[in-house]
Amino acid sequence: MRGKLVFLGGLAAGFVLGSRAGRQAYDELVHTARKVKDSPTVQEAAGVVQAQATKLYEQGKETVTDKIGNTRLGDRLMNANGEPVAVGATLSSNSTGTKPKGTTGTTDTGTGTL
Protein backbone atom coordinates (compact mmCIF):
# COMPACT_ATOMS: atom_id res chain seq x y z
CA MET A 1 0.00 0.00 0.00
CA ARG A 2 2.79 2.42 0.93
CA GLY A 3 4.56 1.67 -2.35
CA LYS A 4 1.45 2.50 -4.30
CA LEU A 5 1.06 5.83 -2.53
CA VAL A 6 4.69 6.73 -3.16
CA PHE A 7 4.31 5.76 -6.80
CA LEU A 8 1.15 7.86 -7.19
CA GLY A 9 2.84 10.81 -5.47
CA GLY A 10 5.79 10.53 -7.84
CA LEU A 11 3.45 10.21 -10.79
CA ALA A 12 1.56 13.33 -9.73
CA ALA A 13 4.80 15.28 -9.17
CA GLY A 14 6.11 14.18 -12.57
CA PHE A 15 2.87 15.20 -14.20
CA VAL A 16 2.95 18.64 -12.59
CA LEU A 17 6.63 19.24 -13.34
CA GLY A 18 6.63 17.83 -16.85
CA SER A 19 3.17 18.65 -18.06
CA ARG A 20 2.59 20.74 -21.12
CA ALA A 21 -1.16 20.63 -20.57
CA GLY A 22 -1.16 24.08 -19.00
CA ARG A 23 -2.58 25.67 -15.90
CA GLN A 24 -5.99 24.01 -16.17
CA ALA A 25 -4.59 20.49 -15.75
CA TYR A 26 -2.47 21.65 -12.80
CA ASP A 27 -5.46 23.32 -11.12
CA GLU A 28 -7.54 20.19 -11.68
CA LEU A 29 -4.85 18.03 -10.06
CA VAL A 30 -4.56 20.39 -7.08
CA HIS A 31 -8.34 20.42 -6.65
CA THR A 32 -8.45 16.62 -6.68
CA ALA A 33 -5.59 16.36 -4.20
CA ARG A 34 -7.28 18.78 -1.80
CA LYS A 35 -10.56 16.91 -2.15
CA VAL A 36 -8.83 13.63 -1.24
CA LYS A 37 -6.89 15.23 1.63
CA ASP A 38 -10.04 16.75 3.12
CA SER A 39 -12.15 13.60 2.85
CA PRO A 40 -13.34 12.17 6.20
CA THR A 41 -11.83 8.75 5.44
CA VAL A 42 -8.36 10.17 4.86
CA GLN A 43 -8.65 12.42 7.93
CA GLU A 44 -9.66 9.43 10.07
CA ALA A 45 -6.75 7.36 8.73
CA ALA A 46 -4.36 10.25 9.41
CA GLY A 47 -5.62 10.45 13.00
CA VAL A 48 -5.08 6.71 13.50
CA VAL A 49 -1.56 6.91 12.03
CA GLN A 50 -0.74 9.90 14.24
CA ALA A 51 -1.94 8.06 17.35
CA GLN A 52 0.10 4.97 16.45
CA ALA A 53 3.20 7.06 15.76
CA THR A 54 2.86 8.83 19.11
CA LYS A 55 2.42 5.49 20.90
CA LEU A 56 5.48 3.99 19.18
CA TYR A 57 7.54 7.09 19.96
CA GLU A 58 6.65 6.93 23.66
CA GLN A 59 7.39 3.18 23.82
CA GLY A 60 10.74 3.66 22.09
CA LYS A 61 11.63 6.57 24.33
CA GLU A 62 10.79 4.51 27.43
CA THR A 63 12.78 1.51 26.17
CA VAL A 64 15.85 3.59 25.37
CA THR A 65 15.65 5.38 28.72
CA ASP A 66 15.42 2.04 30.56
CA LYS A 67 18.28 0.46 28.61
CA ILE A 68 20.67 3.38 28.80
CA GLY A 69 19.75 4.58 32.29
CA ASN A 70 22.29 2.46 34.18
CA THR A 71 25.31 3.22 32.00
CA ARG A 72 27.92 5.94 32.20
CA LEU A 73 26.49 7.51 29.07
CA GLY A 74 23.04 7.35 30.61
CA ASP A 75 24.30 9.09 33.73
CA ARG A 76 25.65 11.92 31.59
CA LEU A 77 22.41 12.19 29.61
CA MET A 78 20.09 12.26 32.62
CA ASN A 79 19.66 15.13 35.06
CA ALA A 80 19.33 14.74 38.83
CA ASN A 81 15.60 13.97 38.57
CA GLY A 82 16.16 11.07 36.19
CA GLU A 83 14.65 13.02 33.31
CA PRO A 84 16.50 13.21 29.97
CA VAL A 85 18.54 16.35 29.40
CA ALA A 86 17.05 18.47 26.63
CA VAL A 87 18.79 18.37 23.25
CA GLY A 88 21.27 21.22 23.01
CA ALA A 89 21.35 21.76 26.78
CA THR A 90 24.71 21.93 28.44
CA LEU A 91 25.68 19.23 30.86
CA SER A 92 26.43 20.30 34.40
CA SER A 93 30.03 20.20 35.57
CA ASN A 94 31.22 17.24 37.60
CA SER A 95 31.63 17.31 41.36
CA THR A 96 35.23 18.55 41.17
CA GLY A 97 34.23 21.56 39.07
CA THR A 98 36.69 20.62 36.33
CA LYS A 99 35.93 20.12 32.69
CA PRO A 100 35.53 16.58 31.38
CA LYS A 101 38.63 15.04 29.89
CA GLY A 102 39.26 16.02 26.26
CA THR A 103 37.45 19.37 26.31
CA THR A 104 38.99 22.73 25.57
CA GLY A 105 38.25 26.18 26.94
CA THR A 106 36.60 27.36 23.72
CA THR A 107 32.94 27.12 22.88
CA ASP A 108 31.30 26.84 19.49
CA THR A 109 28.96 29.76 18.91
CA GLY A 110 27.48 28.29 15.75
CA THR A 111 28.39 31.33 13.65
CA GLY A 112 30.87 29.57 11.37
CA THR A 113 30.19 28.54 7.80
CA LEU A 114 30.13 25.08 6.35
Sequence and secondary structure as in RCSB ss.txt:
>XXXX:A:sequence
MRGKLVFLGGLAAGFVLGSRAGRQAYDELVHTARKVKDSPTVQEAAGVVQAQATKLYEQGKETVTDKIGNTRLGD
RLMNANGEPVAVGATLSSNSTGTKPKGTTGTTDTGTGTL
>XXXX:A:secstr
 HHHHHHHHHHHHHHHHH  S HHHHHHHHHHHHHHHTSHHHHHHHHHHHHHHHHHHHHHHHHHHHHHTTSHHHH
HHB TTS B  TT      TT    TT  S    S    
